[in-house]
Amino acid sequence: MQPPALVFSDDQAEAYDRVADQLRGMGIDLAKGTVAPAVEGKSSVLAVIGKAGSGKTMLLASLYKALQEAGLEIVSGDYEGKKRKERRTLAILAPTNKAASVLRLRGVPATTIHRILYTPVYDPQYERIAEWLAGNGKRPEVEGLTEVALDRAKAFYDQVPSIPGALAAAGLRGSDFIKGWKRREEPLDVGFVDESSMLDERQLDDLREIFPTLVLFGDPAQLAPVGQSGQMVFDGLGETRKLILSRIHRQAEDNPILDLAHALADPDLGFESFERMVEKAAERDDRVQMAQRVDADLMARSPVLVWRNATRIRLITAFRAAQGAPETALIPGEPLICDGLELPLKHRKKRIDLEARGLIKGAQVIYLGPGNRDGFARLHVVGAEDPQVSAASIIKIEKPGEEEPFIPSAARMGAAFLHGAAVTIHKAQGSQWETVQVFAPDLWAASQAGRMEAGVPLWKRLAYVAITRAEKRLLWVVRNRLALPQTALGVEDLPKVAPRLKLKPEPEADAASG
């Protein structure tokens, strides 16, 4: 096999070779494109660390393509066929659906960590269809499914190798063919984890149980998970286990947004000086703008990023008032953020069902309307491959000066949501939007507080994470004002299935019953 055709920088080439050496020791030779049976009892963890623009995603994608060409089977988490002793596998993971979707849009078949930790249990008759689609069985005869429906499933799978998507194309809902979810018992093989700065120690331990070979990709300048004293999971690895990408690549060098992000590394840079840099960047390049007001239209799909909860609540209240949303109900198109699951421990199956549908803490969701049952809501899970779900929901709208949130929609138990028109920078990690609004008065307040995290002023870490959420345009909002919306909220812009799934709109999936 020839080395990747891409032109690597020296640090990327060194990281590629180090990962390749590690894989060779585990029986996978990227240079020759060959694999041997897995080596029992061996394990390794490496971390590829670099700031935004250093080429982490480019390196991950190159390694994925080389492993795929060597014959590793990609594990997606939606269905796994019968185990073969000689099988070697690769799973590419991210902490959230939104982070996984960023990779998928770049051609890397990523899934969420949760979808790998838990595996679906298929109804036996529909499992026969899955085995046939995966090339491991004969074309089945299934009661209630016509030959035309099977043809639709096959055509879909040939275009996009997703078993749930193919079965949906045949007219089935997830509740028809998935009977439950179980914790993965058998280990996999090679795991790549993007946005690993978001992992906590428990998640890392879970992943190490499953993957003998684990490669973490992370940004050391981001914010560490709450409760880890500013430390990230890869900080605890030995220096020989960390591969540092320091060069900023050509495609990133002419990016004023990344220029601002990297300027924050200057230890002598103060907030006022940095804000002058933002102002000068805005004068030179329209990808950066100094905004006098928050754009209410953008808030519907791209939240304002803030530091303080009080700011978040105040902006959400102003947004809902400007959009004409009543206090007693949500209107279709309002953005939400999943705040976790409010379920007793005895309802483990319901918890797994909801999480498998993408309703994990931090998931971005758009409200579509009330469900068919009391306490249920129809939702669009941003970044999910099968985005439309109906779920038992507890939706909380916080108000300034009030300790208890107003709850316009509530099941007895289910997925809990906060409003998502504004979010804290901590919760924005792992996500990206084309245009991002950063609420600068909050960062100024953080600078005045003088707080530090892992030896770095907190305001700089906050600014770095907020700025690097922007893919194409950064709005640096300097005043505590909201511009009136120019368009009414709606859901017409939302796809009924993931953008690349074109054959047929998927029927609405019914989440775990309340």
C-alpha positions, 0 to 999 in steps of 0.5 A: 500500500502506498502512503497517504497521498496528502501532503503532511507537515513534519509533525503530522507525518511523525504522528501518522508513523507513530500511530502506524507503529502502534497498529503494527504491534497490534497486527495491522500493517498500514504500509503493506495493507495487511492485517493479522488476527488480534493480539490477545492481552495487549492494549495501548492508548495514544493521544494526538493533541493540537490546537484548531487548524493543526490538522487533527481531523485531516490526520484522523481521516487519513488513518481511517482511509488507510485502515479501511483499505487494509480491510478493517470493518467499520463499526457504526453502532446501528447493527453488528452481524455475526462475529467472525474470529478473524474480524478486525474493526475500527470505530470512530467516536465523538461525545455528541451527535453534533460532534459526530455529524461534523466528522460525517460531513467530512467523509468520516463515518463517526458515531457517538460513544453511547452508540458503541457502549450500547448495542441494539437488540433486533427482532429476529425476523428483521435481523435476517434482513440486516444479515442479507443487507450486510452480505452475510445471508440470503434474501429473506421472505418476511411477513408483512414486507413486499418484494418492492419494500425489500428492493427499497431497503437494498437500494438505500443500503447500497447508497448509504450503509445504514441498517436502520436507514434501509429498514426505514426506507422499507417502511419500518420504524425503529420500534418495529425492529429494535427491541431494546439495547444492551451494554456491550459485553465483547470488546471491539478493536481499534477506536478513534475518539475525536473531541477527547478533551470533553471526556471524563475519566469514567468515559475513558475507563469505559472505552479502554475496556472495549478498545485494546487500541485507543487513539484520542484526538483533542485540543489542549486549549479547550475547557476541561470537563466540570469536576476535573480541576482543569485537567483533560484525560490525555494529560495523565498519559506519559509524554511518549503517549502524546503526539503533539501537532504544533504547525498551523496548516496553510488552509488555516493560516489565512483564517482571521478566526483562527488567527484570533484564537491562536493569539490568545496563547500570548501570556501578556495579552489582556482582554482589552488588547484582544478586543482591539485585535478583534476590531482590527480583524473585522476592519480587514475581513468580513468573516469577523464582525463587531456586532452592536446587538445580538442577532435574534434570527441566528439564535434560532439555529446557532446559539449565542455563546455566554459564560454566565447562566444569568446572561443565558437566561436573560437572552433566552427570555428576550429571544422568546419575547421577540419571537412572540412565543407565549409563556405557557407553550413552545412554538415550533422551531424553538431550539432546545438543549438536552439537560439529561434524563430524569428517570429512576434507575429502575427504568434503565431500558427507557434511559437506554432507548432515549439515549440511543435516539440521540437524547444525551446530555448536551444534544441540540434539539429543535421543537417540532410540536406536541406529541400524540400523547400527553407529555410527549414532544416531537423533536428534531435531534440536530446532527443525528442520522435519523433526526426526528423522534417523539419522546417523553419530555420535560421542557424547562424555561428559566426566567430571570430572578426565578429559582424554579423554571416554568415548565410548559411541557412535562411528562412524569419522566423522560428527557429534560430540556433547557432552552437553546437560544443561548448556551454556555461556552462549556456546553458548546464544546464539540459543536460547530456552526457556520456563524457564531455569536460570542457575547463579549460582555461576559468574557470581559466579566470573566477577565475581571474575575481573575479566575485561572484554569490549569494555569491559564486565565479562564477568559482566554480558555472561554474565548478560545473555545467560543471563537473556534466554534465558528466555521465561517463567520464570527460575530463579537457582540459588544453590547447587551442588546437584542435586534428584532427578528426579521423572520418568524420561527419555523421548521421548514429548514429542517431535513426529515432525514440526514442530508445525505439520505435521499431515497425516502423521508423516514417515518417519525420514530417513536421513542421510549414510552413514558 
